[in-house]
Amino acid sequence: MKNKKKGLEKNLSDYGDKDFSNFIRRSFAKSMGYSNKSLDKPIVGICYTESGYNNCHRNFPEMLEAVKRGVHASGALPIVFPVISLGETFLNPTSMMYRNLMSMCVEEMILAQPMDSVILMGGCDKTVPALLMGAFSANIPSCLLVSGPMMTGRHKGERLGACTDCRRFWAKYRSNEIDKNEINLIEDKLATTSGTCAIMGTASTMAIIADVLGIMVPNTSSIPAVHSDRLRASEDTGILAANLGLNKGILPEKIVTKKSIENALRVLLAISGSTNAIIHLTAIARRIGINISLEEFNRISEETPVIVNLKPVGEGYMEDFNASGGLNSVLLELKNKLHLDTIDITGQTLKQRLKKINNSYIDRKIIFSKSKPVNKKGGLIALFGSLAPEGAILKRAAASKKLFEHKGRAVVFSSLNDLAKRIDDPNLDVKKDDILVLQNAGPSSNSGMPEAGYLPIPKKLAKKGIKDMIRISDARMSGSAFGTIILHVTPESNKLGPLAVVQNGDYIKLSVKNNSLNLLISEKEMKNRMSKISKNKKVVYERGYKSLYQKNVLPATLGCDFNFLQNKKIK
Ligand code: FES
């Protein structure tokens, strides 16, 4: 080969003799049946996350065949390699805790093995950010391919989709509106096809964000998992990645810029995307050396309308979004507010992408026009105040407007265990206007920042028909959840943030108008309480990855990444 650094000759194992390293590698590759003709081609690595513990990637074998078809047709050699997979509901304590581990695995395997470009196959919530974080740190030409969303199921004539409807029906079961028999029937109907959750949850949000950033075949983020279009997108991804490998393709650092990140934030707000996406996008941006400020986020939120009407906030499902043109329709509506000179993995600018769109149909019940939006302001906002000095997040699009300006009495749970023990206690001192507070569920807690911020309404209130209350925590919330839920409070309780000193009966004030969240105690009292809490919170995990995680995880406002993985430009 003319170019010594192409294909199989990249990243040679070190035996102190490069020619020998090359000879032994080719010899071992030939044990897999490869010919010289194949081994002399550029290599497209396929970072593969199929797993028996990941239902969302069930369609990967068929997609993989299509990807390989595209790579072969374009004159490159596809080589599949596994990395760990994160199936959202199969991991303890949380998939979030393993996102950084997966990103390290992705980065190291891309850098250690010979490949000229890489296809990242993922979909379930944490897999997409982990793949992007790893590949962006490795900084080789990369192309994401997602599994695509599930189709909806049916129950008694009603459409059901994981997992907003999981929560909706579970709440009905808790309040005795439906019985055990019915909830068992619903269990069979919520997730009926392969693919990621059927609503605008974290997986769909992250796929769309990656599409806006320009790191996938344009407008393939929302194609349902079971559509033949998904297979055509897979073949196109193979072709694109092969061309990236053959022609010294564009590096992620050229695509992911301050402007493309701002475009992604704007789309996140316009689609009322998942709160988790802020954490992930922050972590992704910081791998490239770009900081996201929550103050800037609020500025963009104030001037960005919500134009997508999907569950968990609205009505439709991802299959409806795709049928309405998908992300391209959203980009057209937001055109005047986007940076149009960003480029995507195909080399085209956003302006060029928008010019090519030929969308004859938009269902205006699903994607609204910017002149008649679902909401005039963005779906998410950051809050600051004495309870969250460094910030907290509220999905205002999913919150009850009557609670936007609210002062209430705190009912405090000191941990997830405490919550589980007392939330349904008939003697719990709680009223409908109170504010539920959960402590010690942040990134460095031993629960690893679970999606527990959606605290259940206490059973005694749920039975009276109470559907929403303000709930505050340093935890996260599933992208499929809804309610007046304040999350990611930073600093977290485990890091001695003010959340740690909230007591039962304290008053808390939320003001969406002022972007504020305050604990209504005097400064003197705050200082007094803060001085009494332990300066040395015990690290629970003493060995292995969990210990590494607990010691190194950054706050939610910095993306929950590890300090030592961030781009050096950020430090
Ligand atoms: Fe995988 Fe929801 S469980 S996307």
Residues whose N, C-alpha, C, O or C-beta is under 5 A from the ligand:
A	BS01	FES	C56 E88 G123 C124 D125 T196 C197 A203
